[in-house]
Amino acid sequence: GEQAEALGVDIFPGFAAVEVLYDAQGAVRGVATGDMGVARNGSHTANYQPGMELLARYTVFAEGARGQLGRELIARFGLDAGRDPQSYGIGIKELWEVDPAQSQPGLAIHTSGWPLDSKTYGGTFLYHLNDNQVALGMVVGLDYANPWLSPFEEFQRFKTHPAIRPMLEGGKRLAYGARAITAGGLLSLPRLDFPGGVLVGCEAGFMNASRIKGSHAAIKSGMLAAQAIHAALAQGRGQDALDGYGQAFQASWLHEELNRARNFKQWFKKGLPVASFMTFVEQGLLKGRMPWTLHRKQPDHACLRPAAEYERIDYPKPDGKITFDRLSSVFISNTNHDEDEPVHLTLKDPAVPVQVNLAIYAGPEARYCPAGVYEFVKDEAGADALRINAQNCVHCKTCDIKDPTQNIVWVAPQGGEGPVYNGL
């Protein structure tokens, strides 16, 4: 940030862009930041400050996976027409400090399979860092079918494996976090440009799920977008579509890399044994040059099945040493939201969570959320009701993605509030 400012870039930390601004022709002309000092009931407090308009000839959208504004732009301009539905995973991560005798700096472990069932996409990672620290986590594909499944609880179970527990015993958990990641790859990439702007990074979905890597792809997409914008500005252009960006991507090593991994996620719908074998064939034997392409037709939320089709999963209680509950985890994520600000987890229809999600799917939002935001409780009349603890939200976007009725809409909270991740 300091380097960017030294080059003349204005940076506005603590202000979230909450609205896309369009000109009379429908092209993007910038964004507006959210109002500050708004109470939960919508009234203005003594600290009220209206948002500001940030205008530009071209606007680059880089909100990460399932961005609020990116979601709007993709729908408005039909950027996903002809593409596979985007697919996501929920990534949950912890940072530990372990006994020096257990530290093995440089050791990296990736697993698939247990504790997930063979038809649920996902895997884990564990990295031994310097200073006696260990980072570990799990990614669970949000196209899972069993509504009783809890990605958070599955991750806690992973730590009890006899090959993993000894690395953590006697250690101290330092940090916790969660975030949705894009996993659809090349086949789910939307059109990257539209009048007045572009999508970059995980906003578009450039992550290579087969390598569990996305930073390099995000950086490259930003470079390609910058080069296209620079050329357009030199020609005096503005508010038009930067098709040169998409063309440059098609000709880049990034397109070639994502093309080699285009089938990776799809094979897992056929089960872990088939996925493992075909990944070996495609990547090991054919080096990504396979003549076939597998497509997906269902978005993640449509994959969830009624609770009656599955047996309830009874997860063990946390021991407070290796395994933990959600609230203690949220505490070390340094998450903060003003309790009097407007709730940023909105419902299109307040009746749907009880009438549909609870009745048919046994209230999956209480399990897929890794932060204890959603609870089904009894109201004063003894009827079921959904309680939203928005102050716990770690901004993972899982609810916005996995809600089977697409009734939950995540919007940016007031200011720059949310989790503050240290070391993650």
VOZA-27534 format. One line per field, with one value per residue (C-alpha): x, y, z. Coordinates in pm, 1 decimal, decimal comma. Layout:
<bavos>
east X	...
north Y	...
up Z	...
</bavos>
This chain:
<bavos>
east 0,0	279,9	452,8	130,9	77,9	434,0	334,6	40,2	-233,6	-504,7	-597,3	-909,7	-879,1	-1187,3	-1431,8	-1619,5	-1749,7	-2118,0	-2269,5	-2180,1	-2240,6	-2359,2	-2381,7	-2683,0	-2573,3	-2542,7	-2163,9	-1984,9	-1851,2	-1723,3	-1837,8	-1982,6	-1865,4	-2114,0	-2255,0	-2094,4	-2266,2	-2594,4	-2780,0	-2935,9	-3282,4	-3155,1	-3141,7	-2837,5	-2621,9	-2415,9	-2121,8	-2307,1	-2104,3	-2246,7	-2055,7	-1847,2	-1847,7	-1522,4	-1535,7	-1303,0	-1277,5	-1230,1	-1303,7	-1124,4	-1328,2	-1120,3	-1343,8	-1238,3	-1465,9	-1838,6	-1787,9	-2099,4	-2050,2	-1906,8	-2219,4	-2428,6	-2210,9	-2210,0	-2589,7	-2640,3	-2412,6	-2474,3	-2103,8	-2159,4	-2365,3	-2247,2	-2021,8	-2052,8	-2197,6	-1923,7	-1825,1	-1686,2	-1520,6	-1514,6	-1162,3	-1111,3	-768,0	-589,1	-242,8	-70,2	243,8	385,6	657,2	1001,7	1055,2	753,1	847,8	964,0	1003,1	937,5	719,7	407,9	122,5	-183,2	-456,9	-790,2	-1053,7	-1102,6	-1285,9	-1501,8	-1700,4	-1582,3	-1837,4	-1767,5	-1501,9	-1239,3	-900,9	-662,8	-328,2	-67,4	248,1	526,8	651,4	939,0	924,7	759,5	437,8	205,4	-67,3	-334,2	-677,9	-944,4	-1128,9	-1476,3	-1653,5	-1981,5	-2148,2	-2189,5	-2530,1	-2571,3	-2732,5	-2615,2	-2251,1	-2059,0	-1730,3	-1617,7	-1676,7	-1511,7	-1200,3	-1200,6	-1224,2	-930,1	-703,4	-774,4	-616,9	-327,6	-87,8	-195,4	-276,2	85,8	198,4	-42,7	-53,2	74,3	60,6	-140,0	-388,2	-302,3	-548,4	-856,2	-1023,7	-1249,0	-1312,9	-1489,0	-1267,4	-1354,9	-1298,9	-1479,0	-1166,4	-1150,2	-1493,6	-1664,6	-1475,9	-1720,8	-1645,8	-1381,5	-1471,1	-1782,5	-1843,8	-1633,8	-1466,6	-1306,6	-1302,8	-969,7	-850,6	-1100,3	-1371,9	-1368,9	-1250,0	-889,3	-788,0	-626,9	-805,1	-583,0	-279,4	-465,0	-310,2	-465,7	-235,6	-17,2	-325,8	-474,9	-150,4	-126,1	-489,6	-424,1	-119,0	-312,2	-596,3	-352,7	-183,5	-520,4	-628,8	-297,1	-332,2	-693,7	-611,0	-326,5	-585,8	-813,6	-1077,3	-1307,3	-1625,3	-1601,7	-1533,6	-1169,2	-1181,8	-803,8	-788,4	-973,9	-767,9	-444,5	-562,8	-642,4	-283,9	-119,2	43,3	-236,3	-498,8	-279,8	-237,9	-609,8	-695,2	-478,6	-673,9	-1019,9	-1166,1	-1021,8	-1328,0	-1577,1	-1419,5	-1491,5	-1865,7	-1792,5	-1627,6	-1276,2	-1143,0	-1245,8	-1125,9	-786,8	-735,9	-847,8	-642,1	-337,8	-428,0	-491,7	-211,7	42,9	19,7	-133,9	22,8	-311,0	-344,7	-662,4	-903,6	-1216,8	-1390,5	-1632,9	-1901,5	-2115,3	-2476,8	-2577,2	-2473,9	-2355,3	-2673,9	-2883,8	-2677,3	-2808,6	-3057,9	-3342,5	-3235,4	-3468,4	-3241,7	-2945,4	-2869,4	-2787,8	-2416,0	-2344,8	-2009,2	-1807,7	-1787,2	-1466,3	-1198,1	-1064,0	-711,6	-707,6	-1067,7	-1270,6	-1615,0	-1716,3	-1738,0	-1388,8	-1266,1	-1437,6	-1280,1	-926,6	-1023,5	-1034,7	-1373,9	-1550,4	-1880,7	-2067,1	-2373,8	-2588,8	-2502,6	-2738,2	-2723,5	-2516,4	-2662,4	-2993,1	-3291,7	-3503,9	-3794,1	-3775,6	-4018,1	-3807,8	-3547,0	-3812,1	-4070,6	-3822,8	-3465,9	-3555,8	-3852,5	-3680,0	-3305,9	-3296,2	-3159,9	-2823,8	-2715,3	-2651,2	-2392,8	-2232,1	-2152,6	-1807,5	-1873,2	-2198,8	-2386,1	-2708,5	-2912,0	-3262,1	-3429,5	-3777,7	-3944,6	-4166,7	-4462,5	-4264,1	-4234,9	-3914,2	-3721,5	-3384,6	-3146,9	-2868,0	-2562,2	-2412,4	-2139,4	-1979,2	-1949,5	-1598,3	-1701,8	-1647,2	-1952,2	-2054,3	-2413,6	-2451,5	-2331,3	-2476,5	-2820,2	-3045,3	-3311,0	-3061,4	-3252,4	-2945,7	-2763,2	-2429,4	-2362,1	-2061,2	-2094,6	-2040,6	-1683,2	-1393,1	-1528,7	-1496,9	-1215,5	-857,5	-636,8	-287,9	-48,1	-309,8
north 0,0	243,7	162,0	228,1	560,2	658,7	614,4	849,2	594,3	703,7	432,3	446,7	184,2	126,5	212,2	-64,0	-16,9	-107,8	22,6	13,6	344,8	344,8	618,8	694,8	433,4	163,5	155,0	139,8	480,2	392,3	283,8	440,1	365,1	292,4	545,2	554,0	613,2	437,6	266,5	-78,3	72,4	279,6	612,7	839,1	863,8	1162,7	1009,1	986,0	1042,3	980,6	758,1	901,9	841,2	716,6	770,5	632,1	568,3	201,6	23,9	-295,4	-524,6	-745,4	-840,0	-1203,6	-1506,8	-1427,3	-1053,6	-850,8	-613,0	-879,5	-1089,5	-792,4	-722,7	-1085,0	-1088,9	-741,8	-796,8	-1171,9	-1239,4	-1606,2	-1685,8	-2014,2	-2090,8	-2367,5	-2253,9	-2130,0	-2381,6	-2297,5	-2447,9	-2330,0	-2306,8	-2319,0	-2251,2	-2238,6	-2122,1	-2301,5	-2259,7	-2602,6	-2748,2	-2693,4	-3068,7	-3113,3	-2840,5	-2949,2	-2628,1	-2693,1	-3000,7	-2980,5	-3231,8	-3245,9	-3505,2	-3601,9	-3839,3	-3887,3	-3747,3	-3660,5	-3933,6	-4055,3	-3847,8	-3513,1	-3298,7	-3170,4	-3208,0	-3071,4	-2898,9	-2871,5	-2660,0	-2640,8	-2281,6	-2107,0	-2002,0	-2328,6	-2245,5	-2479,5	-2369,7	-2623,7	-2626,4	-2795,7	-2714,7	-2863,3	-2829,1	-2644,9	-2879,9	-3138,3	-3307,3	-3406,1	-3116,8	-3265,7	-3213,2	-2937,7	-2830,0	-2676,9	-3000,2	-3208,1	-2995,1	-3044,2	-3420,2	-3408,7	-3283,8	-3599,5	-3828,4	-4025,3	-3878,0	-3518,8	-3503,0	-3560,6	-3253,8	-3032,6	-3182,0	-2941,2	-2655,3	-2333,6	-2221,8	-1865,2	-1775,2	-1895,4	-1793,6	-1906,4	-1796,4	-1928,9	-1997,1	-2037,1	-2387,7	-2395,6	-2315,3	-2227,4	-2364,0	-2135,5	-1816,7	-1542,7	-1291,1	-1071,2	-728,8	-515,6	-148,4	49,7	-228,3	-569,0	-860,0	-988,5	-1254,2	-1466,9	-1213,9	-1387,6	-1727,6	-1766,4	-2012,3	-2340,7	-2586,1	-2876,9	-2694,6	-2522,1	-2200,9	-1872,9	-1585,6	-1626,6	-1632,5	-1325,7	-1132,7	-1233,2	-1137,2	-798,1	-746,6	-836,2	-601,7	-318,7	-357,0	-347,7	-39,2	135,7	79,6	202,6	518,2	595,7	592,8	829,1	561,4	517,4	342,9	87,2	-289,0	-387,8	-695,2	-682,1	-808,0	-1128,4	-1177,6	-1136,2	-1393,8	-1640,7	-1607,2	-1628,8	-1907,9	-1869,1	-1983,1	-2279,2	-2373,9	-2353,0	-2543,2	-2835,9	-2853,0	-2790,6	-3131,0	-3154,6	-3058,2	-3242,7	-3584,1	-3564,5	-3587,5	-3946,2	-4026,5	-4009,8	-4335,3	-4231,8	-3873,8	-3988,9	-4225,1	-3979,1	-3696,5	-3924,7	-4006,5	-3645,3	-3475,5	-3754,4	-3937,5	-3685,6	-3374,6	-3193,1	-3249,9	-3458,3	-3453,7	-3453,3	-3191,9	-3250,5	-2992,8	-2914,3	-2804,5	-2745,1	-2454,7	-2555,7	-2462,3	-2688,4	-2993,3	-2998,0	-3278,7	-3305,8	-3404,7	-3705,4	-3874,9	-3887,4	-3998,1	-3721,5	-3675,4	-3652,0	-3478,5	-3525,3	-3241,4	-3034,1	-3108,0	-2749,4	-2875,7	-3008,0	-2948,3	-2633,7	-2481,4	-2204,0	-1918,5	-1967,9	-1984,5	-1660,5	-1494,6	-1554,0	-1436,2	-1082,5	-1026,4	-702,4	-547,8	-265,7	-430,1	-127,0	-116,4	-252,4	-631,6	-714,3	-1064,5	-994,7	-1216,2	-1177,6	-1343,7	-1377,0	-1671,4	-1897,2	-2011,5	-2180,1	-2275,6	-2422,6	-2454,3	-2589,2	-2796,7	-2965,4	-2938,0	-2935,4	-2580,9	-2628,9	-2266,2	-2358,6	-2613,9	-2473,4	-2140,3	-2169,8	-1881,8	-1958,6	-1677,8	-1870,9	-2031,5	-2175,9	-2088,2	-2072,3	-1730,8	-1601,9	-1793,5	-2117,3	-2116,5	-2180,6	-1870,8	-1794,4	-1580,8	-1407,9	-1323,1	-1094,7	-971,1	-1320,4	-1313,6	-1379,3	-1279,5	-1623,7	-1586,2	-1950,9	-1860,6	-1649,6	-1946,5	-2256,1	-2139,1	-2386,4	-2120,8	-1841,1	-1634,4	-1509,0	-1217,1	-1102,7	-730,3	-534,3	-423,6	-66,7	52,3	-187,6	-412,0	-788,9	-1031,3	-912,7	-1205,8	-1212,7	-1460,6	-1637,1
up 0,0	84,3	-244,1	-435,1	-259,9	-347,3	-713,1	-672,0	-597,8	-355,3	-104,1	110,5	386,3	595,8	318,0	137,7	-216,2	-193,6	-517,3	-885,5	-1062,4	-1424,5	-1684,5	-1904,7	-2157,2	-1890,7	-1875,8	-1541,8	-1439,4	-1090,5	-746,9	-434,6	-83,9	191,6	434,1	778,8	1111,2	1028,6	1314,7	1289,8	1240,1	947,1	1129,6	1117,9	1428,8	1535,5	1344,1	1013,0	698,1	351,1	111,9	-167,8	-540,6	-692,3	-1067,5	-1333,8	-1703,3	-1614,2	-1284,9	-1179,9	-955,3	-724,5	-429,6	-416,1	-443,6	-467,0	-459,6	-389,5	-681,7	-908,9	-857,5	-971,6	-1274,9	-1391,0	-1380,9	-1532,3	-1831,4	-1869,5	-1832,0	-1744,1	-2055,1	-2204,7	-1907,0	-1649,7	-1315,8	-1085,2	-817,8	-475,8	-172,9	186,5	319,5	697,0	842,3	1176,7	1278,9	1567,7	1772,3	1855,1	2071,2	1908,8	1919,8	1693,5	1446,5	1100,3	894,3	527,4	575,4	357,5	369,4	140,9	186,6	36,3	165,3	539,9	725,9	422,9	250,6	-88,9	-283,0	-116,1	-282,5	-45,6	112,4	370,5	392,6	667,2	645,4	901,9	906,0	1079,5	1446,0	1553,9	1370,5	1182,5	941,8	861,9	713,4	507,9	187,3	139,3	-194,9	-154,9	-400,0	-123,7	-99,4	267,1	460,6	792,5	695,0	873,8	711,1	1041,5	1233,9	961,2	995,0	1371,5	1315,9	1075,6	1354,1	1556,9	1295,2	1449,1	1193,3	1269,1	1641,0	1756,8	1560,1	1756,3	2106,8	2367,0	2118,1	2118,4	1856,2	1750,3	1476,7	1291,5	967,5	685,5	328,4	21,5	-278,6	-645,6	-779,5	-1113,8	-1310,2	-1677,4	-1766,6	-1513,6	-1595,2	-1699,0	-1969,3	-1810,4	-1949,4	-1980,9	-2063,7	-1817,4	-1622,6	-1576,3	-1331,6	-1195,3	-951,6	-764,5	-848,1	-1185,7	-1059,5	-1173,7	-900,6	-1004,0	-773,0	-874,5	-735,6	-449,0	-581,5	-680,4	-586,5	-894,0	-1115,1	-946,0	-995,4	-1361,7	-1429,6	-1270,0	-1489,1	-1803,7	-1706,3	-1630,0	-1967,4	-2147,9	-1952,1	-2016,3	-2390,0	-2386,9	-2191,2	-2430,4	-2709,4	-2516,2	-2458,6	-2158,9	-2044,1	-2325,5	-2317,4	-2285,1	-2507,1	-2531,7	-2173,3	-2255,7	-2571,0	-2376,2	-2123,3	-2402,5	-2526,6	-2181,4	-1986,1	-1731,6	-1982,0	-2073,3	-1706,5	-1628,0	-1946,1	-1835,2	-1507,8	-1654,5	-1556,8	-1205,3	-999,6	-1219,5	-1165,5	-792,8	-857,4	-958,7	-625,8	-484,4	-639,5	-991,9	-934,3	-808,7	-1100,0	-1367,8	-1218,6	-1246,1	-1607,3	-1708,7	-1520,0	-1480,0	-1810,6	-2050,7	-1892,1	-1914,7	-2290,6	-2278,8	-2573,8	-2357,2	-2145,0	-1859,1	-1784,1	-1480,0	-1501,2	-1137,7	-913,5	-569,0	-384,5	-608,4	-508,2	-150,2	-88,0	168,4	518,7	516,8	260,6	501,5	853,9	1097,6	1165,1	1537,3	1570,1	1892,2	2140,9	2123,2	2380,0	2393,9	2325,5	1970,7	1868,9	1936,9	1904,4	1667,8	1916,2	2058,8	1699,3	1602,6	1906,8	1777,1	1427,4	1574,1	1414,1	1499,1	1393,2	1564,2	1718,0	1631,5	1262,2	992,7	958,2	651,9	613,3	447,1	367,9	56,8	242,6	624,9	619,0	397,4	656,5	871,9	610,8	362,0	492,5	835,6	719,5	424,5	485,8	870,1	878,4	700,5	759,9	1123,3	1000,6	686,0	855,3	1020,8	1261,7	1444,5	1271,2	1214,1	1490,4	1489,4	1818,5	1965,6	1974,2	2253,6	2114,0	2100,7	1721,0	1529,5	1423,5	1266,6	1470,1	1277,7	1488,8	1226,0	1459,7	1436,6	1056,3	922,6	568,6	417,7	184,3	233,8	322,8	8,0	-198,2	-28,1	87,2	-102,2	-168,4	-245,1	8,3	197,6	37,4	182,0	149,9	272,1	634,7	741,6	705,0	704,5	976,4	988,9	1070,2	1117,0	1027,8	1175,1	1018,9	806,5
</bavos>
